[in-house]
């Protein structure tokens, strides 16, 4: 091959690479535009406002300041963030406690009913989130189904105080986000190699020991992925504590919403939103890094 042929071949390769790059750009451009306009642009706007000041009348003063972030550390907001993380961890624990057995039953014993069972897990999410929370509020109220049934059976003499308590908030969070734990755990269980479980049985491992020493470690990715899907949105929840907590139980999302809508302090609300987003991104990064990414990809 002479120099002319080499140059021609090199030009052909370059043209093919440019063509491939143009095709990829054409395919991805709608997604890039949507993500840029509806995700990154709003985040940049919030970040910009977080470094500004607000007057007593709620007017934005275009002066650079770090006071908003300093107030997060020394403004008494730490207790609210700690409560939010505690409730999110509590919700995550109960979702694992309920979701893992459900996912295990569907994956191992579901048989030809697997698709139907997964459909039953997903179908409640088709209803409006707001409607489902108000339905739960009606059920747990003083005159709701639970109290009415217990009073009718003579088990209690007075209605139980469930609504507007931490218990109601936790129950609402578990009810809302439980499917997001079941699905990735189920995907992880579906990916198990049956021969591994058979080998454990052949080596004399009892069912309970095999479950905790083989099944659970191999589904660590699913548990981490489910924890991501549950923990991240739970920390920023504001609708559940507003409806089921009656506004008495403040969470991080509730605090951000209050700063924006009630107090009218947009810069301070923006700084709280940025701080919350940064915290959740860090948690998300650590969770994916230590095993949650593989199961998320398998589920998606």
PyMOL commands that set and color helices and strands:
alter all, ss='L'
color gray80, all
select helices_A, chain A and resi 3-49+67-74+78-109+111-126+129-140+145-152+166-177+179-190+194-202+207-218+220-235+239-243+252-261+266-299
alter helices_A, ss='H'
color red, helices_A
select strands_A, chain A and resi 53-54+60-61
alter strands_A, ss='S'
color yellow, strands_A
deselect
rebuild
show_as cartoon
